[in-house]
Amino acid sequence: MIKFIKNFRKDEAGAVTVDWVVLTAAVVGLSAAAYTAIEGGATTLTGNVQTYMGNQDPSK
C-alpha cells in the first residue's frame, strides 16, 4: 500500500490537464466579465448614434 501511495504522488500525468482546465475557466470568466463591462457602453453609444443620425436633415 505504501508503494502505491508513493507512485501516486510521483505520477503527474493529470497535472497538466488540471492546469489547462483552470486556465480555460479563468479565460472564460474574464471574457464574460469583459463582455458585461463593454455591453452597457456599446448599447449607450449605439443609442446616441441613432439619435444623432435621426436628427440630421439630408436635404441641407
N, C-alpha and C positions, 0 to 999 in steps of 0.2 A: 504494500500500500504506500509506503514511503517513496518507493521508486516511482510509482505512478504520480504522486504529488510533485516530485522533483521534475519529472518530464513535463508535467502540465505547466509548471512555472516557466520552464525554458522555452516552451512552444510559443512562437509569436506569429503563427500563420494567420490568425484572425485579427491581429492588432492593426494591420493596415486597413482592413475593411472597416473596422470601428472608426478609425481616423477619417476615412472618406465619408462615412455616414454622418459623423459630427460636422465635418466641413461643409457637406452638402446642405445639412439642416441650417447651418449658420448663414449660408449664402441665400437660401430660400427665405429665411427670416428677415435678412437685411433687404432683400428685394421687395418683400411685402411692406416693410416699413418705408422704403423709398417711394414706392407706388402710392401709399397712403399720403405721404407728405406732398408729393407732386400733384396728385389728383385735384385737390382743392384749388391750388393756384392755377392750374391749367383750365379748370372749369370757369373760374372767375375771368381769366384772360379771354377765353372764348366768348363769354357773355359781353365783355367790354368791346371786343372787336365787332361783334354782331350789332350792338347798339350804335357804334360809330358808323359802321357801313350802312346801317338802315337810315341814318340821319343825313347821308350825303345825297346831293341832288346831281344826277349825272348830266343834266341839261346845262349846267353852268360851265 
